[in-house]
Amino acid sequence: MNPRIANKIAHGVIYTLVAIVIIILIFLISYILVNGLPYVTPHFLSAPSQVMNAGGGIRDQLFNSIYLLILTLIISFPIALGAGIYLSEYGSGKISGLIRTTIEVLSSLPSIIVGLFVYLLFVIRFHIGFSILSGAVALTFFNLPILTRNIEDSFQSVPNLQREAGISLGLSHWKTITGVIFPEAIPGIITGIILSSGRVFGEAAALIYTSGQSAPVVNYADWNPFDAASFLNPMRPAETLAVHIWKLNTEGLVPDAKQISSGSSAILILVILIFNISAHFLGNYLYRHITSSSK
């Protein structure tokens, strides 16, 4: 076969496969938004959920999902950053191999098993109970492999010329990492945060055992995280948006369960899209600010 024809055929097949992926994504998002957005109103976003009566909202579930994401990143990001830097810049031999094996094992664990483990250890053994903190610990197990891999890949993607330039200027290895390599790796790190955040927003199985299936009424004017009624209290049970959708479709106790589920799904998709886009622009801004680059 003529090489030019073979090249055109290969390009056509690749573009077709890419188009299929894009079409599937657009179809899924469009279907969810078209079926869910008509039920999204200001009352739907600002009202608490109803257990038995129609007309409930998703105020608490939406906030719980965002709060759980923030708390999970606070716990998992420093650990993943340290592990990623070690594997990329310092690791070698058996220790780095052990860390990579551990990451592989963590990434393959079923979410229901992780949820059950955290339930038995934190909820039962340590008497923490169903709480946002227990849910954040469970989600940390899912975040660590994704974040660590992306941070390691981001550091390794920085050309060695950058490292040599830092060392030639008399900088220490650590100063080269923090002042030269880290700013260049920021876009990849932001990508890792986005990927792990999508897992946090969409996770339900592990959170059923850890953060719970109830959304008690909280006081959004109480900023004391040690107060039981405060919305910032990490020790309170918290039903997330994904768990709320699962609960509506399995129990369906409220008369308008289908409408609430459709609206909640649409909001969940919009939150993920807004977060991804915002994180992308934030990553570019930080990159330009730290490196003074026009990229």
C-alpha positions as CSV (number, residue, x, y, z in Angstrom):
1,M,0.0,0.0,0.0
2,N,1.1,3.5,-0.8
3,P,2.6,5.1,2.4
4,R,0.6,8.3,1.8
5,I,-2.7,6.4,1.5
6,A,-1.8,4.3,4.7
7,N,-1.0,7.6,6.5
8,K,-4.4,9.1,5.5
9,I,-6.2,6.0,6.5
10,A,-4.5,6.0,9.9
11,H,-5.3,9.7,10.4
12,G,-8.9,9.0,9.5
13,V,-9.3,6.1,11.9
14,I,-7.7,8.2,14.8
15,Y,-9.9,11.2,14.1
16,T,-13.0,8.9,13.9
17,L,-12.2,7.4,17.3
18,V,-11.6,10.8,18.8
19,A,-14.9,12.0,17.4
20,I,-16.7,9.0,18.8
21,V,-15.4,9.8,22.3
22,I,-16.4,13.5,22.0
23,I,-19.9,12.5,20.7
24,I,-20.4,10.1,23.6
25,L,-19.3,12.8,26.1
26,I,-21.5,15.4,24.6
27,F,-24.5,13.0,24.5
28,L,-24.1,12.1,28.2
29,I,-23.7,15.6,29.4
30,S,-26.5,16.9,27.2
31,Y,-28.9,14.2,28.2
32,I,-28.3,14.8,31.9
33,L,-28.6,18.6,31.6
34,V,-31.7,18.5,29.3
35,N,-33.5,16.2,31.7
36,G,-32.3,17.9,34.9
37,L,-32.0,21.7,34.4
38,P,-35.8,22.3,34.1
39,Y,-36.1,21.2,37.8
40,V,-33.3,23.5,38.9
41,T,-34.6,26.6,40.5
42,P,-33.3,29.1,43.2
43,H,-35.5,27.3,45.7
44,F,-34.0,23.9,44.7
45,L,-30.5,25.2,45.3
46,S,-31.2,27.0,48.5
47,A,-33.7,24.8,50.3
48,P,-32.9,21.8,52.5
49,S,-33.9,18.3,51.4
50,Q,-37.3,16.9,52.5
51,V,-37.5,13.3,53.9
52,M,-41.1,12.6,53.1
53,N,-42.6,15.7,51.5
54,A,-42.2,17.1,48.0
55,G,-40.4,20.3,47.2
56,G,-37.1,19.7,48.8
57,G,-33.8,21.1,47.7
58,I,-30.1,20.2,47.7
59,R,-28.5,23.0,49.7
60,D,-26.9,20.9,52.3
61,Q,-25.8,18.1,50.0
62,L,-24.2,20.5,47.6
63,F,-22.2,22.2,50.3
64,N,-21.3,18.9,51.9
65,S,-19.8,17.7,48.5
66,I,-17.7,20.8,48.2
67,Y,-16.6,20.8,51.8
68,L,-15.7,17.1,51.6
69,L,-13.6,17.8,48.5
70,I,-11.7,20.6,50.2
71,L,-11.0,18.6,53.3
72,T,-9.9,15.6,51.2
73,L,-7.4,17.7,49.3
74,I,-6.1,19.2,52.5
75,I,-5.3,15.7,53.7
76,S,-4.2,14.0,50.5
77,F,-2.3,16.7,48.6
78,P,0.7,17.2,51.0
79,I,1.2,13.5,51.2
80,A,0.9,13.0,47.4
81,L,3.2,16.0,46.8
82,G,5.9,14.6,49.1
83,A,5.6,11.2,47.6
84,G,5.7,12.5,44.0
85,I,8.8,14.7,44.7
86,Y,10.6,11.7,46.3
87,L,9.8,9.3,43.4
88,S,10.8,11.8,40.8
89,E,13.9,13.5,42.3
90,Y,15.2,11.2,45.1
91,G,13.7,7.8,44.8
92,S,15.7,4.8,43.6
93,G,16.0,1.1,44.3
94,K,13.7,-0.9,46.6
95,I,12.1,2.0,48.5
96,S,10.8,3.6,45.3
97,G,9.7,0.3,44.0
98,L,7.8,-0.4,47.2
99,I,6.1,3.0,47.0
100,R,5.0,2.4,43.4
101,T,3.7,-1.0,44.3
102,T,1.7,0.5,47.2
103,I,0.3,3.1,44.8
104,E,-0.7,0.4,42.4
105,V,-2.4,-1.6,45.1
106,L,-4.3,1.5,46.4
107,S,-5.5,2.4,42.9
108,S,-7.0,-1.1,42.4
109,L,-8.9,-1.3,45.7
110,P,-12.7,-1.4,45.3
111,S,-14.3,1.6,46.8
112,I,-16.8,-0.5,48.8
113,I,-13.8,-2.3,50.5
114,V,-12.1,1.0,51.3
115,G,-15.4,2.4,52.7
116,L,-15.9,-0.7,54.8
117,F,-12.3,-0.5,56.2
118,V,-12.7,3.1,57.2
119,Y,-16.1,2.4,58.7
120,L,-14.7,-0.4,60.9
121,L,-11.6,1.5,61.9
122,F,-12.7,5.2,62.2
123,V,-16.5,5.0,62.7
124,I,-16.6,1.9,64.9
125,R,-13.1,1.4,66.4
126,F,-12.1,5.0,67.0
127,H,-15.8,6.0,67.8
128,I,-15.6,9.0,65.3
129,G,-19.0,8.1,63.9
130,F,-20.4,9.0,60.5
131,S,-18.7,12.3,59.7
132,I,-17.1,14.4,57.0
133,L,-13.7,13.6,58.4
134,S,-14.3,9.8,58.0
135,G,-15.4,10.4,54.4
136,A,-12.3,12.5,53.7
137,V,-10.1,9.8,55.1
138,A,-11.8,7.2,52.8
139,L,-11.5,9.4,49.8
140,T,-7.8,10.1,50.5
141,F,-7.1,6.4,49.6
142,F,-8.6,7.1,46.2
143,N,-6.8,10.5,45.8
144,L,-3.3,9.4,46.7
145,P,-2.6,7.2,43.7
146,I,-3.9,9.7,41.1
147,L,-2.3,12.7,42.7
148,T,1.1,11.0,43.3
149,R,1.3,9.7,39.7
150,N,0.4,13.0,38.2
151,I,2.8,14.9,40.4
152,E,5.6,12.5,39.6
153,D,4.9,12.6,35.9
154,S,4.7,16.4,36.1
155,F,8.2,16.7,37.7
156,Q,9.7,14.1,35.3
157,S,8.3,16.0,32.3
158,V,10.5,19.0,33.2
159,P,13.6,18.9,31.0
160,N,16.9,18.0,32.8
161,L,18.3,21.2,31.4
162,Q,16.3,23.0,34.0
163,R,17.8,21.0,36.8
164,E,21.3,21.5,35.3
165,A,20.7,25.2,35.0
166,G,19.7,25.5,38.7
167,I,22.7,23.5,39.9
168,S,25.0,25.5,37.7
169,L,23.7,28.7,39.4
170,G,24.8,27.3,42.7
171,L,21.4,26.3,43.9
172,S,21.0,23.3,46.2
173,H,19.0,20.3,44.9
174,W,16.0,21.2,47.1
175,K,16.1,24.9,46.0
176,T,16.2,23.8,42.4
177,I,13.2,21.6,43.0
178,T,11.1,24.4,44.7
179,G,12.3,27.3,42.7
180,V,12.8,25.9,39.2
181,I,11.2,22.5,38.7
182,F,8.0,23.0,40.8
183,P,6.8,26.1,38.9
184,E,7.2,24.3,35.6
185,A,5.2,21.3,36.9
186,I,2.2,23.3,38.1
187,P,0.0,22.7,35.1
188,G,0.4,18.9,35.5
189,I,-0.2,19.1,39.2
190,I,-3.4,21.0,38.6
191,T,-4.5,18.3,36.1
192,G,-4.0,15.7,38.8
193,I,-6.1,17.7,41.3
194,I,-8.9,18.0,38.7
195,L,-8.8,14.2,38.0
196,S,-8.9,13.3,41.7
197,S,-11.6,15.9,42.4
198,G,-13.9,14.3,39.8
199,R,-13.5,11.0,41.8
200,V,-14.4,12.9,45.0
201,F,-17.6,14.5,43.6
202,G,-18.8,11.2,42.0
203,E,-18.0,8.8,44.8
204,A,-20.9,7.3,46.7
205,A,-20.2,3.7,47.8
206,A,-17.4,4.5,50.2
207,L,-19.2,7.5,51.6
208,I,-22.3,5.6,52.5
209,Y,-20.2,3.8,55.2
210,T,-18.2,6.8,56.3
211,S,-19.9,10.2,55.9
212,G,-23.4,8.8,56.2
213,Q,-26.7,9.1,54.5
214,S,-28.2,11.9,56.6
215,A,-28.0,15.6,56.2
216,P,-28.9,17.2,59.5
217,V,-29.8,20.9,59.5
218,V,-26.8,23.1,60.2
219,N,-26.4,26.7,61.0
220,Y,-24.6,28.5,58.1
221,A,-24.1,31.6,60.3
222,D,-22.1,29.6,62.9
223,W,-18.4,29.7,61.8
224,N,-17.2,27.8,64.9
225,P,-16.0,24.4,63.5
226,F,-16.1,22.9,67.1
227,D,-19.8,23.7,67.4
228,A,-22.1,20.7,66.7
229,A,-24.5,22.9,64.8
230,S,-21.8,24.6,62.7
231,F,-21.7,24.0,58.9
232,L,-17.9,23.8,59.2
233,N,-17.9,21.0,61.8
234,P,-16.0,18.1,60.3
235,M,-17.4,15.6,62.8
236,R,-21.0,15.8,61.7
237,P,-22.6,13.3,59.3
238,A,-23.0,14.7,55.8
239,E,-24.8,13.3,52.9
240,T,-23.1,14.3,49.6
241,L,-24.8,15.0,46.3
242,A,-23.8,11.6,44.8
243,V,-25.1,9.7,47.8
244,H,-28.3,11.8,47.7
245,I,-28.8,10.8,44.1
246,W,-28.2,7.1,44.9
247,K,-30.6,7.3,47.9
248,L,-33.4,9.0,45.9
249,N,-33.2,6.3,43.2
250,T,-33.1,3.4,45.6
251,E,-35.5,4.5,48.3
252,G,-37.6,7.1,46.5
253,L,-39.3,8.2,49.7
254,V,-40.3,11.6,48.5
255,P,-43.0,12.0,45.8
256,D,-40.8,14.0,43.4
257,A,-37.8,11.7,43.8
258,K,-37.2,11.5,40.1
259,Q,-37.3,15.2,39.6
260,I,-34.9,15.9,42.5
261,S,-32.6,13.1,41.2
262,S,-32.5,14.6,37.7
263,G,-31.9,18.1,39.0
264,S,-29.2,16.9,41.4
265,S,-27.5,15.1,38.5
266,A,-27.5,18.2,36.4
267,I,-26.0,20.3,39.3
268,L,-23.4,17.6,39.9
269,I,-22.3,17.8,36.2
270,L,-22.3,21.6,36.3
271,V,-20.2,21.7,39.4
272,I,-17.6,19.3,38.0
273,L,-17.4,21.3,34.7
274,I,-17.1,24.7,36.6
275,F,-14.5,23.2,38.9
276,N,-12.5,21.8,35.9
277,I,-12.6,25.0,34.0
278,S,-11.7,27.1,37.0
279,A,-8.8,24.9,38.0
280,H,-7.5,25.1,34.4
281,F,-7.5,28.9,34.5
282,L,-6.1,29.0,38.0
283,G,-3.2,26.6,36.9
284,N,-2.3,28.9,34.0
285,Y,-2.5,32.0,36.2
286,L,-0.2,30.5,38.8
287,Y,2.2,29.3,36.1
288,R,2.4,32.8,34.6
289,H,2.7,34.4,38.0
290,I,5.5,32.2,39.3
291,T,7.5,31.8,36.1
292,S,6.6,35.2,34.5
293,S,5.8,33.3,31.3
294,S,3.2,34.1,28.7
295,K,2.2,30.4,28.3
